Amino acid sequence: MSDQQLNNLIKMLDQIIANNLHHGDDEEIAAVAADHLHKFWARSMKQQISSYAKEHPTELSAIAQLALAQLEAEVQNTPLD
């Protein structure tokens, strides 16, 4: 993955968060962002940004970190039908 691709993913996640700040609560904003990633991002995109977040946790906003943690929890709780 190129640095440009990763920067684009981070920028998109930050935009999703910014567009949902009206939800007010960080937990709710993160939940909306995690749901968006789950529904609309390709598996490879989610894997790339999740791997980056684990390796460089301080490089992402607190809400972005929370959204990715919620996304990971959601994926682990999804049945594999």
Rosetta silent file (secondary structure, phi, psi, omega in degrees, C-alpha in Angstrom):
SEQUENCE: MSDQQLNNLIKMLDQIIANNLHHGDDEEIAAVAADHLHKFWARSMKQQISSYAKEHPTELSAIAQLALAQLEAEVQNTPLD
SCORE:     score description
SCORE:     0.000 S_00000001
   1 L     0.000  133.498  179.632    0.000    0.000    0.000 S_00000001
   2 L   -81.022  160.311  176.912    1.362    3.388   -0.928 S_00000001
   3 H   -61.706  -35.893 -179.635    1.534    6.299    1.448 S_00000001
   4 H   -64.407  -41.971  178.000   -0.884    8.162   -0.823 S_00000001
   5 H   -61.745  -45.407  179.906   -3.485    5.382   -0.569 S_00000001
   6 H   -63.988  -43.307  177.929   -3.190    5.339    3.197 S_00000001
   7 H   -60.468  -37.604  177.511   -3.410    9.129    3.394 S_00000001
   8 H   -65.210  -40.538  178.293   -6.574    8.976    1.289 S_00000001
   9 H   -63.817  -43.685  179.260   -8.131    6.408    3.649 S_00000001
  10 H   -63.158  -44.236  179.423   -7.290    8.533    6.686 S_00000001
  11 H   -61.488  -43.817  179.288   -8.680   11.629    4.968 S_00000001
  12 H   -63.305  -42.642  178.352  -11.902    9.800    4.045 S_00000001
  13 H   -62.683  -43.075  178.198  -12.356    8.522    7.607 S_00000001
  14 H   -62.364  -36.798  177.912  -11.776   12.023    8.971 S_00000001
  15 H   -67.843  -40.707  177.056  -14.370   13.381    6.516 S_00000001
  16 H   -59.384  -44.864  179.256  -16.915   10.758    7.567 S_00000001
  17 H   -63.024  -47.985 -178.741  -16.339   11.764   11.178 S_00000001
  18 H   -59.710  -37.465 -179.421  -16.555   15.498   10.384 S_00000001
  19 L   -73.612   -9.041 -178.920  -19.814   14.978    8.510 S_00000001
  20 L  -119.635   16.905  179.654  -21.332   13.280   11.542 S_00000001
  21 H   -64.141  -20.317  179.199  -20.255   15.629   14.334 S_00000001
  22 H   -64.567  -14.487  176.487  -23.893   16.683   14.678 S_00000001
  23 H   -71.639  -16.883  171.294  -24.464   13.422   16.545 S_00000001
  24 L    83.089  -61.507 -174.522  -22.610   15.140   19.399 S_00000001
  25 L   -82.458  132.405 -178.961  -21.351   12.225   21.452 S_00000001
  26 H   -55.664  -40.253  179.855  -17.974   10.719   20.480 S_00000001
  27 H   -62.011  -43.069 -179.163  -19.307    7.185   20.946 S_00000001
  28 H   -69.759  -41.499  177.505  -22.245    7.843   18.611 S_00000001
  29 H   -60.369  -45.213  179.240  -20.066    9.576   16.015 S_00000001
  30 H   -63.228  -38.876  179.606  -17.670    6.629   16.100 S_00000001
  31 H   -64.423  -42.024  178.677  -20.575    4.177   15.791 S_00000001
  32 H   -64.704  -43.682  179.057  -21.913    5.976   12.711 S_00000001
  33 H   -63.385  -43.877  179.601  -18.422    6.051   11.166 S_00000001
  34 H   -62.405  -41.022  178.432  -17.841    2.359   11.942 S_00000001
  35 H   -63.308  -41.293  177.846  -21.190    1.474   10.394 S_00000001
  36 H   -61.642  -46.526  179.334  -20.306    3.452    7.264 S_00000001
  37 H   -60.722  -43.558 -178.947  -16.956    1.676    6.944 S_00000001
  38 H   -60.718  -42.507 -175.263  -18.614   -1.689    7.471 S_00000001
  39 H   -79.800  -36.239 -166.194  -21.256   -1.046    4.809 S_00000001
  40 H  -117.548  -15.410 -179.244  -19.345    0.845    2.146 S_00000001
  41 L   -92.756  143.580  175.398  -15.603    0.238    2.361 S_00000001
  42 L   -66.003  151.610  179.581  -13.941   -2.707    0.671 S_00000001
  43 H   -53.139  -41.942 -178.445  -12.434   -5.314    2.960 S_00000001
  44 H   -63.079  -36.810  178.400   -8.937   -4.339    1.782 S_00000001
  45 H   -65.537  -44.561  179.738   -9.540   -0.689    2.725 S_00000001
  46 H   -64.124  -40.634  179.373  -10.719   -1.659    6.205 S_00000001
  47 H   -65.284  -41.050 -178.708   -7.746   -3.973    6.664 S_00000001
  48 H   -63.084  -49.073 -177.224   -5.271   -1.315    5.555 S_00000001
  49 H   -72.775  -31.790  176.509   -6.495    1.385    7.895 S_00000001
  50 H   -67.133  -41.665  177.389   -6.965   -1.062   10.790 S_00000001
  51 H   -62.869  -43.629  178.934   -3.408   -2.327   10.412 S_00000001
  52 H   -61.883  -43.353 -178.854   -2.118    1.229   10.312 S_00000001
  53 H   -61.965  -36.575  178.822   -4.127    2.141   13.413 S_00000001
  54 H   -70.716  -35.862 -179.136   -2.634   -0.786   15.330 S_00000001
  55 H   -80.627  -30.677 -175.236    0.908    0.133   14.307 S_00000001
  56 L  -135.086   64.041 -172.721    0.507    3.916   14.751 S_00000001
  57 H   -61.924  -28.854 -177.799   -2.353    4.510   17.186 S_00000001
  58 H   -80.837   -4.929 -178.623   -1.396    8.104   17.979 S_00000001
  59 H   -83.839  -11.741 -179.825   -1.537    9.114   14.306 S_00000001
  60 L  -111.392  154.755  177.649   -5.341    8.961   14.197 S_00000001
  61 L   -64.430  161.834  179.658   -7.885   11.050   16.061 S_00000001
  62 H   -61.498  -39.369 -179.693   -9.477    9.624   19.174 S_00000001
  63 H   -69.098  -38.460  177.675  -12.815    9.278   17.373 S_00000001
  64 H   -62.954  -42.667  177.570  -11.160    7.522   14.420 S_00000001
  65 H   -61.469  -42.751  179.438   -9.483    5.081   16.824 S_00000001
  66 H   -64.989  -41.528  178.849  -12.810    4.469   18.543 S_00000001
  67 H   -62.037  -42.921 -179.737  -14.573    3.932   15.210 S_00000001
  68 H   -68.214  -35.726  175.927  -11.976    1.378   14.125 S_00000001
  69 H   -65.264  -41.481  178.287  -12.234   -0.422   17.475 S_00000001
  70 H   -66.759  -38.629  177.685  -16.026   -0.555   17.087 S_00000001
  71 H   -61.766  -44.949  179.783  -15.658   -1.782   13.512 S_00000001
  72 H   -62.484  -41.930  178.328  -13.355   -4.582   14.632 S_00000001
  73 H   -64.544  -39.459  179.279  -15.794   -5.583   17.386 S_00000001
  74 H   -64.431  -43.082 -179.989  -18.672   -5.517   14.883 S_00000001
  75 H   -64.887  -39.849  179.654  -16.781   -7.705   12.427 S_00000001
  76 H   -67.649  -25.288 -178.950  -15.909  -10.222   15.159 S_00000001
  77 L   -95.809    3.279 -179.598  -19.578  -10.457   16.139 S_00000001
  78 L   -88.692  125.275  178.629  -20.855  -10.954   12.577 S_00000001
  79 L   -66.533  148.914 -179.935  -21.819  -14.557   11.789 S_00000001
  80 L   -98.123   70.134 -179.056  -20.133  -16.130    8.787 S_00000001
  81 L   -75.064    0.000    0.000  -23.236  -17.435    6.988 S_00000001
